[in-house]
Amino acid sequence: MILICVPVMAEGGGGGGGDGSGIGSGIGSGIGSGRTTDLSSISSGLLSPQFILGGLVALAGLILLRTTKINWNIRTLLMCAVFVLFGVLVIMHQPSPLRAVVDPITTLMTGSAITLKKTTALIFIGGLSVIGAKLFCGWVCPFGALQEIVNRIPAPSGKKIKLPFNISNGIRISIFVISFIMILAIGTDLYTYHNILNPFELFDWHFELVLAVLVGAVLVVSVFVYRPFCYLVCPVGLLTWLLEHMSIFRVRLDRGKCNDCNKCIQMSPCPSVKAIVDGDKVRPDCFACGVCIDACPTDALAFGIGKTRANRSRDRESGD
């Protein structure tokens, strides 16, 4: 939350570091010309077509998760639509989600100005993540959608790999720490340094060699691993994973209905379902795909709010 609030509260020179086309009037300027004006400009930015459309898609995803059984085939069609809307069409290319998360850190450490459109994008990402777990990453992000689409390709061995979360998250945090050290040392972050870890440049049709190698490698690994860039590298994924712990809506288990058949674990492509069933405090990212909910034969899983009555009664009996 500090990362989200800092750009809004920042003071200093305006007009720093543009990264592409503006979102609307005033959104391309830097923060620091006055807090009231900044907040007004951010509000206007959130009402721009790209954020309205993104919000509507996330809302549609939330409604579907609450009311509909989403199997893998339906999910794949939905991800194709998300990829076309936010990846192929010129709707939500700028600013890139990765830069919206990374640039405020660089700004904070170097004292430069951050553009209002990046601040707006960061608030948008954070807001959706607090409303519902991974509503941005799971329902709006075009590169996440592309990885899911590729993951539907059958693996040569017929098996998919679920990476241990302590390893994947350890790698993701380590990359973030290295990037932080780079900011302190040379004033630039690892992710956007020659765009070596910024696949979102793909959606601006930039096909430099480094970018092509990165995207190609991620897509090859995506055949075997669900959303490898999200779990192993992406700072947006790291931020939304932290916010996921305070999300209003998320996948929750009604222990009273669960018969321990483990069908949800077997059918789900991600490692988070086992942690949810086991009641782990620290859980892997859940990208709100809804596949585990569809797989459950007893309706023990739901994308809901708070604990179910069965869970509360069990907590009282166990003294938790």
C-alpha positions, 0 to 999 in steps of 0.5 A, spaced: 500 500 500 505 504 501 508 503 494 501 505 491 500 511 496 507 514 495 506 517 487 500 520 490 503 524 495 510 525 492 512 532 491 517 535 486 518 537 479 513 535 474 513 532 467 518 526 468 519 520 464 514 519 459 513 512 456 508 513 450 502 516 448 498 519 454 491 517 457 488 523 457 488 530 458 494 532 464 495 524 465 502 525 461 505 530 466 509 529 472 506 529 479 508 534 484 504 540 481 499 540 487 496 534 491 489 537 489 490 537 482 494 530 482 488 527 485 483 530 480 488 528 474 488 521 477 480 521 477 480 523 470 485 518 468 481 512 471 475 515 467 479 514 461 476 509 456 482 504 457 481 503 465 473 503 464 474 497 459 479 494 464 474 495 470 468 492 466 472 486 464 474 485 471 467 486 474 465 481 468 470 476 471 468 477 478 461 476 476 462 470 472 466 467 478 461 468 483 455 465 479 458 461 473 462 454 473 468 456 469 471 450 466 478 450 462 475 451 455 471 457 457 477 460 461 481 459 454 476 463 450 475 468 455 483 469 455 483 469 448 478 475 448 482 479 453 489 478 449 485 481 443 482 487 447 488 489 451 494 486 447 492 486 440 488 492 439 491 499 441 486 499 448 491 498 454 498 499 451 500 505 455 503 505 460 505 498 461 503 494 467 510 493 469 513 500 469 507 502 473 509 498 478 517 499 477 517 506 476 514 509 482 520 505 486 525 508 482 522 515 483 522 514 490 529 512 490 532 517 485 528 523 487 525 524 479 518 525 477 513 519 475 508 521 470 500 521 472 498 516 467 503 511 471 500 513 478 493 512 475 495 505 472 498 503 479 492 505 483 488 501 478 492 495 479 492 495 486 484 497 487 482 491 483 487 487 487 484 489 493 477 488 491 478 481 488 484 476 488 488 477 482 482 481 478 487 485 474 493 479 473 487 474 472 482 478 467 486 484 464 493 483 463 494 481 456 501 477 457 498 473 463 492 471 458 497 469 452 501 465 457 494 461 459 493 460 452 499 457 450 499 453 457 493 449 454 497 446 448 498 439 451 505 438 453 509 432 449 510 428 456 502 429 457 504 432 464 504 439 466 509 442 472 507 445 478 513 449 481 514 449 488 512 456 491 517 457 495 522 456 490 518 460 484 517 466 489 524 466 492 526 467 485 521 472 484 523 476 490 531 475 489 530 479 482 526 484 485 531 485 490 537 485 485 533 490 481 532 495 487 540 494 488 541 496 481 536 502 482 541 504 488 547 503 484 546 506 477 539 509 478 535 504 473 532 498 475 533 491 472 526 490 469 526 495 464 534 496 463 534 495 455 527 491 457 531 485 458 525 483 463 519 487 460 515 483 455 509 488 455 514 492 450 511 486 445 504 490 445 507 496 442 510 491 437 517 492 439 521 486 436 528 487 439 533 481 439 533 481 447 525 482 447 524 476 442 528 471 446 525 473 453 518 472 450 520 466 446 523 463 452 517 464 456 512 461 451 516 455 450 516 454 458 508 456 458 507 449 455 509 446 461 508 451 467 502 455 468 504 463 468 511 462 469 513 469 468 508 471 473 510 466 478 518 467 477 519 474 475 513 479 474 513 485 479 506 486 478 505 479 480 509 480 486 505 486 488 498 483 487 500 477 491 501 481 497 495 485 496 491 478 495 492 477 502 487 483 503 482 481 497 475 482 499 473 476 494 478 470 493 477 463 493 475 460 499 473 453 502 467 451 506 470 445 510 464 442 512 462 441 504 469 438 502 470 431 502 477 431 500 477 428 493 482 432 491 479 433 484 480 441 485 487 440 486 488 435 480 484 439 475 487 446 477 493 448 473 496 453 479 499 451 486 495 455 490 489 450 490 492 445 495 495 451 499 487 453 500 485 446 501 490 445 506 489 451 510 496 454 509 497 461 511 502 463 506 499 461 499 501 461 492 498 466 487 491 465 485 489 467 478 482 467 479 481 462 473 475 459 477 477 452 474 478 449 481 471 451 483 468 448 477 472 441 478 469 441 486 463 436 486 461 438 492 461 446 491 466 447 497 470 452 493 467 459 492 470 466 490 467 469 496 467 474 502 469 472 509 469 465 512 463 460 511 459 458 517 462 451 517 469 454 517 467 458 523 464 453 527 470 448 526 475 454 528 471 455 534 471 447 536 479 447 535 479 454 539 483 458 533 
